[in-house]
Amino acid sequence: MNSKLIKKEKMANGIVLTYSDDSKNITGDRCLVRLLCKITSPLLPWMEEVIDGCGAERQFVQNEMKSGLRHELSWERNFVDEKEKDECLEELLLRAHDVHDYLANAEFLSRLFYKRLAELKEMYNCRNDLADVEQSGDEPVDFSACFSSATKIECE
């Protein structure tokens, strides 16, 4: 699917929003109209300090976040008449602007960073748990090994 760039803007907190038309034809004259918003931010010095303070998972987290923070939001409407596609896309863009104040807030960037950090730590722990099971030679009865370390870990 080819996305068509609509708009790109930099917010006060340093994040960059990239809006694109990710719509596609479904059948005949009907479309799935999708507005995609990609949120990107380089890693800030305080984020790098938090990552450096992590334990065993530090290298994994650094590799996964080396290109910065990324997040996507999308708004869509299904089965829209092709003649109404542009109007529908404009409506979705207006709805997307409703979250601008939230995205521009400094707390958003902090929360996004800590959420992504927790996800990466969970991925790291899951991989290690599965590697331990593989090394022991025992077949897991289920995938509970992925969730055995599902506690929230703070790096401070």
Backbone as a printed PyTorch tensor [residue, N CA C, xyz], in Angstrom:
tensor([[[  0.8400,  -1.1700,   0.0000],
         [  0.0000,   0.0000,   0.0000],
         [  0.8900,   1.2400,   0.0000]],

        [[  0.6630,   2.1460,  -0.9130],
         [  1.4150,   3.3810,  -0.9830],
         [  0.6750,   4.4820,  -0.2430]],

        [[  1.3660,   5.0950,   0.6860],
         [  0.7810,   6.2080,   1.4310],
         [  1.1630,   7.5100,   0.7520]],

        [[  0.2260,   8.4310,   0.7030],
         [  0.4610,   9.7410,   0.1090],
         [  0.6050,  10.7570,   1.2390]],

        [[  1.7530,  11.4150,   1.2940],
         [  2.0160,  12.4030,   2.3380],
         [  1.0460,  13.5690,   2.2150]],

        [[  0.4070,  13.9010,   3.3310],
         [ -0.5280,  15.0220,   3.3620],
         [  0.1060,  16.2280,   4.0330]],

        [[  0.7290,  15.9740,   5.1870],
         [  1.2350,  17.0950,   5.9840],
         [  2.2760,  16.5760,   6.9640]],

        [[  3.2590,  17.4210,   7.2430],
         [  4.2820,  17.0930,   8.2350],
         [  4.4810,  18.3270,   9.0990]],

        [[  4.4660,  18.1250,  10.4250],
         [  4.6560,  19.2700,  11.3130],
         [  5.4280,  18.8760,  12.5620]],

        [[  6.1770,  19.8470,  13.0770],
         [  6.9520,  19.6360,  14.3010],
         [  6.2270,  20.3080,  15.4480]],

        [[  6.0570,  19.5620,  16.5410],
         [  5.3490,  20.0760,  17.7100],
         [  6.3390,  20.7590,  18.6630]],

        [[  5.8030,  21.4930,  19.6280],
         [  6.6260,  22.2400,  20.5820],
         [  7.5120,  21.3350,  21.4320]],

        [[  7.0740,  20.1080,  21.6950],
         [  7.8580,  19.1860,  22.5270],
         [  8.9050,  18.4100,  21.7310]],

        [[  9.0440,  18.7060,  20.4380],
         [ 10.0910,  18.0930,  19.6250],
         [  9.6430,  16.9260,  18.7630]],

        [[  8.4410,  16.4260,  18.9650],
         [  8.0010,  15.3060,  18.1360],
         [  7.5830,  15.8120,  16.7590]],

        [[  7.6980,  14.9320,  15.7870],
         [  7.3110,  15.2550,  14.4170],
         [  6.1100,  14.3850,  14.0640]],

        [[  5.0450,  15.0310,  13.5830],
         [  3.8430,  14.3360,  13.1380],
         [  3.8430,  14.3110,  11.6200]],

        [[  3.6590,  13.1350,  11.0630],
         [  3.5810,  12.9900,   9.6140],
         [  2.2390,  12.3660,   9.2840]],

        [[  1.3890,  13.1240,   8.6110],
         [  0.0660,  12.6440,   8.2180],
         [  0.1300,  12.1460,   6.7870]],

        [[ -0.4590,  10.9700,   6.5580],
         [ -0.5090,  10.4580,   5.1960],
         [ -1.8440,   9.7730,   4.9320]],

        [[ -2.2130,   9.7860,   3.6630],
         [ -3.4310,   9.1390,   3.1870],
         [ -3.0770,   7.6900,   2.8920]],

        [[ -3.5990,   6.7980,   3.6930],
         [ -3.3140,   5.3710,   3.5620],
         [ -4.5680,   4.6300,   3.0810]],

        [[ -5.3760,   5.3030,   2.2860],
         [ -6.6510,   4.7510,   1.8130],
         [ -6.4230,   3.7170,   0.7180]],

        [[ -7.4340,   2.8740,   0.5360],
         [ -7.3540,   1.9020,  -0.5550],
         [ -8.7560,   1.5920,  -1.0690]],

        [[ -8.8000,   1.1910,  -2.3160],
         [-10.0500,   0.8150,  -2.9460],
         [-10.4370,  -0.5850,  -2.4580]],

        [[-11.6900,  -0.7590,  -2.0550],
         [-12.1510,  -2.0590,  -1.5630],
         [-12.8080,  -2.8410,  -2.6910]],

        [[-13.8540,  -2.2730,  -3.2300],
         [-14.5820,  -2.9350,  -4.3070],
         [-15.3660,  -1.8930,  -5.1000]],

        [[-15.3490,  -2.0120,  -6.3890],
         [-16.1130,  -1.0750,  -7.2170],
         [-15.7740,   0.3630,  -6.8960]],

        [[-16.7630,   1.1200,  -6.4510],
         [-16.5560,   2.5370,  -6.1370],
         [-16.4730,   2.7870,  -4.6300]],

        [[-16.1680,   1.7600,  -3.8590],
         [-16.0900,   1.8870,  -2.3930],
         [-14.6380,   1.8160,  -1.9220]],

        [[-14.3510,   2.6230,  -0.8890],
         [-12.9880,   2.7440,  -0.3700],
         [-12.9320,   2.5650,   1.1410]],

        [[-11.7870,   2.1460,   1.5870],
         [-11.4320,   2.2470,   3.0020],
         [-10.6070,   3.5240,   3.0800]],

        [[-11.1030,   4.5260,   3.7950],
         [-10.4010,   5.7940,   3.9280],
         [ -9.6660,   5.7630,   5.2590]],

        [[ -8.3380,   5.8700,   5.1910],
         [ -7.5160,   5.7920,   6.4020],
         [ -6.5220,   6.9400,   6.4190]],

        [[ -6.5280,   7.6590,   7.5320],
         [ -5.5440,   8.7070,   7.7780],
         [ -4.5440,   8.1430,   8.7800]],

        [[ -3.2870,   8.1220,   8.4000],
         [ -2.2390,   7.5770,   9.2480],
         [ -1.3750,   8.7200,   9.7690]],

        [[ -1.1360,   8.7170,  11.0710],
         [ -0.2840,   9.7260,  11.7000],
         [  0.9080,   9.0110,  12.3280]],

        [[  2.0900,   9.2710,  11.8000],
         [  3.3160,   8.6980,  12.3600],
         [  3.9500,   9.7290,  13.2800]],

        [[  4.2250,   9.3030,  14.4900],
         [  4.8050,  10.1750,  15.5030],
         [  6.2480,   9.7340,  15.7080]],

        [[  7.1860,  10.6500,  15.5300],
         [  8.5940,  10.3090,  15.7090],
         [  9.2750,  11.3610,  16.5820]],

        [[ 10.2690,  10.9030,  17.3080],
         [ 11.0620,  11.8000,  18.1360],
         [ 12.4550,  11.1960,  18.2990]],

        [[ 13.4820,  12.0150,  18.1790],
         [ 14.8180,  11.4930,  18.4910],
         [ 14.9160,  11.2500,  19.9930]],

        [[ 15.8440,  10.3990,  20.3810],
         [ 16.0600,  10.1890,  21.8110],
         [ 16.7070,  11.4370,  22.4090]],

        [[ 16.1280,  11.9080,  23.4850],
         [ 16.6510,  13.0840,  24.1780],
         [ 17.6840,  12.6330,  25.2070]],

        [[ 18.5640,  13.5380,  25.6430],
         [ 19.6080,  13.1500,  26.6090],
         [ 19.0580,  12.4570,  27.8610]],

        [[ 17.9450,  12.9240,  28.4080],
         [ 17.4060,  12.2950,  29.6200],
         [ 16.9430,  10.8720,  29.3330]],

        [[ 16.4650,  10.6260,  28.1090],
         [ 16.0440,   9.2620,  27.7430],
         [ 17.2530,   8.3400,  27.6680]],

        [[ 18.3470,   8.8380,  27.0790],
         [ 19.5660,   8.0340,  26.9800],
         [ 20.1250,   7.7110,  28.3630]],

        [[ 19.9990,   8.6490,  29.2980],
         [ 20.4490,   8.3920,  30.6720],
         [ 19.6290,   7.2860,  31.3160]],

        [[ 18.3210,   7.3010,  31.0970],
         [ 17.4580,   6.2450,  31.6460],
         [ 17.8410,   4.8930,  31.0480]],

        [[ 18.0700,   4.8560,  29.7470],
         [ 18.4560,   3.6010,  29.0800],
         [ 19.8020,   3.1240,  29.6020]],

        [[ 20.7600,   4.0450,  29.7820],
         [ 22.0790,   3.6660,  30.3040],
         [ 21.9820,   3.0840,  31.7090]],

        [[ 20.9620,   3.4770,  32.4690],
         [ 20.7790,   2.9750,  33.8280],
         [ 20.1100,   1.6130,  33.8900]],

        [[ 19.6950,   1.0980,  32.7460],
         [ 19.0570,  -0.2220,  32.7340],
         [ 20.0940,  -1.3070,  32.9730]],

        [[ 19.6280,  -2.4400,  33.3820],
         [ 20.5170,  -3.5640,  33.6820],
         [ 20.8770,  -4.3650,  32.4480]],

        [[ 20.6080,  -5.6630,  32.5320],
         [ 21.0020,  -6.6030,  31.4890],
         [ 20.3610,  -6.2920,  30.1380]],

        [[ 19.2070,  -5.6950,  30.1500],
         [ 18.4960,  -5.4360,  28.8960],
         [ 18.9590,  -4.1420,  28.2010]],

        [[ 19.9420,  -3.4570,  28.7590],
         [ 20.3720,  -2.1680,  28.2320],
         [ 20.7440,  -2.2210,  26.7510]],

        [[ 21.5680,  -3.1840,  26.3610],
         [ 22.0210,  -3.2760,  24.9720],
         [ 20.8500,  -3.5340,  24.0240]],

        [[ 19.9400,  -4.4060,  24.4300],
         [ 18.7580,  -4.7060,  23.6170],
         [ 17.9160,  -3.4450,  23.4170]],

        [[ 17.6740,  -2.7090,  24.4960],
         [ 16.8620,  -1.4930,  24.4320],
         [ 17.5500,  -0.4440,  23.5550]],

        [[ 18.8610,  -0.2980,  23.7080],
         [ 19.5950,   0.6680,  22.8890],
         [ 19.4730,   0.3310,  21.4010]],

        [[ 19.5920,  -0.9300,  21.0530],
         [ 19.4850,  -1.3420,  19.6500],
         [ 18.0870,  -1.0680,  19.0900]],

        [[ 17.0710,  -1.3300,  19.8870],
         [ 15.6920,  -1.1500,  19.4200],
         [ 15.3000,   0.3230,  19.3200]],

        [[ 15.9040,   1.1660,  20.1590],
         [ 15.5380,   2.5850,  20.1630],
         [ 16.5580,   3.4810,  19.4750]],

        [[ 17.5320,   2.8930,  18.7880],
         [ 18.5920,   3.7210,  18.2060],
         [ 18.0770,   4.7470,  17.1950]],

        [[ 16.9730,   4.4530,  16.5370],
         [ 16.4310,   5.4170,  15.5660],
         [ 15.4010,   6.3580,  16.2090]],

        [[ 15.2390,   6.2950,  17.5110],
         [ 14.3280,   7.1850,  18.2180],
         [ 12.9970,   6.5240,  18.5420]],

        [[ 12.0930,   7.3240,  19.0710],
         [ 10.7580,   6.8440,  19.4190],
         [  9.8550,   6.9060,  18.2050]],

        [[  9.0180,   5.8930,  18.0540],
         [  8.0590,   5.8590,  16.9540],
         [  6.7270,   5.3500,  17.4760]],

        [[  5.6700,   5.9560,  16.9670],
         [  4.3140,   5.5430,  17.3420],
         [  3.3910,   5.8980,  16.1890]],

        [[  2.3270,   5.1420,  16.0150],
         [  1.3790,   5.4220,  14.9380],
         [ -0.0330,   5.4940,  15.4790]],

        [[ -0.7800,   6.4370,  14.9450],
         [ -2.2100,   6.5610,  15.2040],
         [ -2.9080,   6.5290,  13.8520]],

        [[ -4.1350,   6.0110,  13.8280],
         [ -4.8630,   6.0420,  12.5680],
         [ -6.3440,   6.2700,  12.8280]],

        [[ -6.9720,   6.8990,  11.8730],
         [ -8.4050,   7.1380,  11.8690],
         [ -8.9090,   6.6030,  10.5420]],

        [[-10.0410,   5.9120,  10.5690],
         [-10.5190,   5.3470,   9.3100],
         [-12.0350,   5.2510,   9.2540]],

        [[-12.5040,   5.1890,   8.0340],
         [-13.9190,   4.9320,   7.7560],
         [-13.9630,   3.9350,   6.6170]],

        [[-14.8520,   3.0010,   6.7440],
         [-14.9280,   1.9140,   5.7830],
         [-16.1320,   2.0730,   4.8630]],

        [[-15.9910,   1.5700,   3.6680],
         [-17.0540,   1.5070,   2.6670],
         [-17.5760,   2.8930,   2.2830]],

        [[-16.6550,   3.8090,   2.0400],
         [-16.9870,   5.1800,   1.6570],
         [-17.0400,   5.2600,   0.1320]],

        [[-18.0310,   5.9700,  -0.3920],
         [-18.1470,   6.1890,  -1.8270],
         [-16.8950,   6.9240,  -2.3120]],

        [[-16.3570,   6.4870,  -3.4290],
         [-15.1390,   7.0770,  -3.9650],
         [-15.2790,   8.5850,  -4.1900]],

        [[-16.4780,   9.0440,  -4.5330],
         [-16.7280,  10.4680,  -4.7560],
         [-16.6330,  11.2710,  -3.4590]],

        [[-16.8280,  10.6040,  -2.3120],
         [-16.8020,  11.2780,  -1.0130],
         [-15.4890,  11.0770,  -0.2700]],

        [[-14.5370,  10.4310,  -0.9040],
         [-13.2730,  10.0930,  -0.2500],
         [-12.5190,  11.3230,   0.2530]],

        [[-12.3730,  12.3360,  -0.6030],
         [-11.6130,  13.5320,  -0.2050],
         [-12.2800,  14.2660,   0.9570]],

        [[-13.5900,  14.3600,   0.9080],
         [-14.3340,  15.0080,   1.9900],
         [-14.1840,  14.2190,   3.2920]],

        [[-14.2450,  12.9200,   3.1900],
         [-14.0870,  12.0500,   4.3600],
         [-12.6830,  12.1840,   4.9530]],

        [[-11.6860,  12.2510,   4.0780],
         [-10.3100,  12.4040,   4.5310],
         [-10.1220,  13.7330,   5.2690]],

        [[-10.7630,  14.7890,   4.7930],
         [-10.7070,  16.0860,   5.4710],
         [-11.3460,  16.0030,   6.8620]],

        [[-12.4610,  15.2800,   6.9750],
         [-13.1090,  15.0950,   8.2770],
         [-12.1870,  14.3500,   9.2400]],

        [[-11.5070,  13.3280,   8.7380],
         [-10.5860,  12.5630,   9.5820],
         [ -9.4080,  13.4230,  10.0190]],

        [[ -8.9610,  14.2930,   9.1260],
         [ -7.8640,  15.1960,   9.4810],
         [ -8.2880,  16.1750,  10.5700]],

        [[ -9.5270,  16.6430,  10.5050],
         [-10.0470,  17.5100,  11.5710],
         [-10.1210,  16.7620,  12.9000]],

        [[-10.5620,  15.5120,  12.8580],
         [-10.5970,  14.6950,  14.0830],
         [ -9.1990,  14.4810,  14.6360]],

        [[ -8.2370,  14.3030,  13.7490],
         [ -6.8520,  14.0930,  14.1880],
         [ -6.3110,  15.3250,  14.9020]],

        [[ -6.7290,  16.4930,  14.4670],
         [ -6.2590,  17.7270,  15.1110],
         [ -6.8020,  17.8760,  16.5330]],

        [[ -7.8380,  17.1370,  16.8780],
         [ -8.3750,  17.1760,  18.2420],
         [ -7.3670,  16.6850,  19.2750]],

        [[ -6.4150,  15.8710,  18.8630],
         [ -5.4370,  15.3370,  19.8110],
         [ -4.1220,  16.1270,  19.8130]],

        [[ -4.0500,  17.2090,  19.0510],
         [ -2.8150,  17.9910,  18.9710],
         [ -2.3380,  18.4910,  20.3230]],

        [[ -3.2390,  19.0150,  21.1330],
         [ -2.8290,  19.5330,  22.4400],
         [ -2.2180,  18.4330,  23.2990]],

        [[ -2.8100,  17.2520,  23.2360],
         [ -2.2850,  16.1170,  23.9990],
         [ -0.8990,  15.7130,  23.4880]],

        [[ -0.7480,  15.6250,  22.1830],
         [  0.5330,  15.2130,  21.6050],
         [  1.6250,  16.2540,  21.8310]],

        [[  1.2520,  17.5220,  21.8990],
         [  2.2330,  18.5940,  22.0890],
         [  2.6930,  18.7200,  23.5340]],

        [[  1.9730,  18.1050,  24.4470],
         [  2.3060,  18.1760,  25.8670],
         [  3.6040,  17.4060,  26.1380]],

        [[  4.4660,  17.9670,  26.9750],
         [  5.7370,  17.3220,  27.3120],
         [  5.5120,  15.9750,  27.9850]],

        [[  4.4210,  15.8360,  28.7270],
         [  4.1220,  14.5680,  29.3920],
         [  3.8730,  13.4410,  28.3990]],

        [[  3.3210,  13.7580,  27.2320],
         [  3.0700,  12.7270,  26.2280],
         [  4.3700,  12.0420,  25.8340]],

        [[  5.3940,  12.8230,  25.5690],
         [  6.6750,  12.2620,  25.1540],
         [  7.2670,  11.3770,  26.2500]],

        [[  7.1630,  11.8340,  27.4800],
         [  7.6720,  11.0580,  28.6060],
         [  6.9020,   9.7470,  28.7540]],

        [[  5.5850,   9.8190,  28.6880],
         [  4.7750,   8.6080,  28.8230],
         [  5.0160,   7.6320,  27.6840]],

        [[  5.1560,   8.1540,  26.4720],
         [  5.4350,   7.2980,  25.3200],
         [  6.7690,   6.5850,  25.4990]],

        [[  7.7680,   7.3190,  25.9660],
         [  9.0860,   6.7260,  26.1840],
         [  9.0210,   5.6030,  27.2160]],

        [[  8.4100,   5.8580,  28.3660],
         [  8.3540,   4.8400,  29.4190],
         [  7.4930,   3.6420,  29.0170]],

        [[  6.4580,   3.8750,  28.2430],
         [  5.6330,   2.7710,  27.7480],
         [  6.4480,   1.8930,  26.8020]],

        [[  7.1600,   2.5300,  25.8730],
         [  7.9780,   1.7730,  24.9190],
         [  9.1050,   1.0480,  25.6490]],

        [[  9.6960,   1.6720,  26.6420],
         [ 10.7630,   1.0440,  27.4230],
         [ 10.2450,  -0.2140,  28.1200]],

        [[  9.0700,  -0.1270,  28.7230],
         [  8.4770,  -1.2940,  29.3930],
         [  8.1900,  -2.4130,  28.3880]],

        [[  7.6970,  -2.0610,  27.2020],
         [  7.4370,  -3.0740,  26.1640],
         [  8.7210,  -3.7740,  25.7470]],

        [[  9.7970,  -3.0040,  25.5720],
         [ 11.0690,  -3.5940,  25.1580],
         [ 11.6580,  -4.4830,  26.2460]],

        [[ 11.5120,  -4.0820,  27.4920],
         [ 11.9950,  -4.9260,  28.5930],
         [ 11.2280,  -6.2390,  28.6460]],

        [[  9.9260,  -6.1650,  28.4060],
         [  9.1020,  -7.3740,  28.3970],
         [  9.5310,  -8.2950,  27.2530]],

        [[  9.7930,  -7.7120,  26.0880],
         [ 10.2740,  -8.5150,  24.9550],
         [ 11.5990,  -9.1960,  25.3020]],

        [[ 12.4860,  -8.4420,  25.9110],
         [ 13.7980,  -8.9810,  26.2910],
         [ 13.6370, -10.1410,  27.2760]],

        [[ 12.8030,  -9.9350,  28.2910],
         [ 12.5960, -10.9780,  29.2990],
         [ 11.9310, -12.2150,  28.7010]],

        [[ 10.9960, -12.0140,  27.8000],
         [ 10.3140, -13.1350,  27.1460],
         [ 11.3090, -13.9480,  26.3280]],

        [[ 12.1660, -13.2540,  25.5860],
         [ 13.1790, -13.9610,  24.7920],
         [ 14.1020, -14.7750,  25.6880]],

        [[ 14.5080, -14.1850,  26.8040],
         [ 15.3940, -14.9060,  27.7250],
         [ 14.6920, -16.1050,  28.3480]],

        [[ 13.4160, -15.9370,  28.7190],
         [ 12.6690, -17.0500,  29.2970],
         [ 12.5320, -18.1900,  28.3020]],

        [[ 12.2510, -17.8640,  27.0510],
         [ 12.1320, -18.9060,  26.0260],
         [ 13.4740, -19.5450,  25.7370]],

        [[ 14.5540, -18.7480,  25.7630],
         [ 15.8900, -19.3040,  25.5480],
         [ 16.2420, -20.2780,  26.6680]],

        [[ 15.8570, -19.9650,  27.9120],
         [ 16.1060, -20.8650,  29.0400],
         [ 15.3730, -22.1850,  28.8510]],

        [[ 14.1370, -22.1160,  28.3760],
         [ 13.3550, -23.3260,  28.1460],
         [ 13.9940, -24.1550,  27.0350]],

        [[ 14.4580, -23.4870,  25.9680],
         [ 15.0850, -24.1980,  24.8540],
         [ 16.3750, -24.8660,  25.2970]],

        [[ 17.1630, -24.1920,  26.1370],
         [ 18.4300, -24.7580,  26.6040],
         [ 18.2070, -25.9470,  27.5280]],

        [[ 17.1300, -25.9350,  28.2760],
         [ 16.8700, -27.0320,  29.1950],
         [ 16.4140, -28.2800,  28.4510]],

        [[ 16.0100, -28.1060,  27.2000],
         [ 15.5760, -29.2480,  26.4120],
         [ 14.1330, -29.6260,  26.6560]],

        [[ 13.5160, -29.0380,  27.6400],
         [ 12.1160, -29.3300,  27.9280],
         [ 11.2300, -28.5640,  26.9680]],

        [[ 10.2160, -29.2140,  26.4940],
         [  9.2320, -28.5430,  25.6500],
         [  8.2510, -27.8090,  26.5580]],

        [[  7.9800, -26.5430,  26.2740],
         [  6.9870, -25.8610,  27.0980],
         [  5.5960, -26.4220,  26.8140]],

        [[  4.8430, -26.6280,  27.8780],
         [  3.4840, -27.1170,  27.7270],
         [  2.6230, -26.0310,  27.0900]],

        [[  2.9170, -24.8100,  27.4380],
         [  2.2090, -23.6720,  26.8710],
         [  3.2020, -22.5210,  26.7460]],

        [[  2.7150, -21.3450,  26.5210],
         [  3.5890, -20.2000,  26.3520],
         [  3.6700, -19.3430,  27.6150]],

        [[  3.4330, -19.9350,  28.7560],
         [  3.4620, -19.1750,  30.0030],
         [  4.8590, -18.6250,  30.2910]],

        [[  5.8960, -19.2200,  29.6860],
         [  7.2510, -18.7040,  29.8790],
         [  7.3660, -17.2680,  29.3800]],

        [[  6.5500, -16.9050,  28.4180],
         [  6.5730, -15.5320,  27.8990],
         [  6.0640, -14.5380,  28.9200]],

        [[  5.2620, -14.9990,  29.8540],
         [  4.6100, -14.0860,  30.7870],
         [  5.1030, -14.2320,  32.2100]],

        [[  6.1120, -15.0420,  32.4220],
         [  6.5700, -15.2830,  33.7910],
         [  7.2360, -14.0550,  34.3950]],

        [[  7.7560, -13.1720,  33.5770],
         [  8.4160, -11.9770,  34.1030],
         [  7.6200, -10.7380,  33.7700]],

        [[  6.3240, -10.8140,  33.8840],
         [  5.4460,  -9.7140,  33.4810],
         [  5.3190,  -8.6350,  34.5570]],

        [[  6.3100,  -8.5220,  35.4060],
         [  6.2710,  -7.4640,  36.4140],
         [  6.8330,  -6.1900,  35.8000]],

        [[  6.3980,  -5.0720,  36.2920],
         [  6.8620,  -3.7790,  35.7830],
         [  8.2260,  -3.4820,  36.3880]],

        [[  9.1880,  -3.2300,  35.5400],
         [ 10.5590,  -2.9710,  35.9680],
         [ 10.8670,  -1.5100,  35.7210]],

        [[ 11.3840,  -0.8410,  36.7050],
         [ 11.7590,   0.5610,  36.5730],
         [ 13.2710,   0.6590,  36.5420]],

        [[ 13.7970,   1.4760,  35.6580],
         [ 15.2380,   1.7670,  35.6080],
         [ 15.4540,   3.1280,  36.2210]],

        [[ 15.9790,   3.1520,  37.3850],
         [ 16.2890,   4.4470,  38.0010],
         [ 17.5190,   4.3100,  38.8290]]])
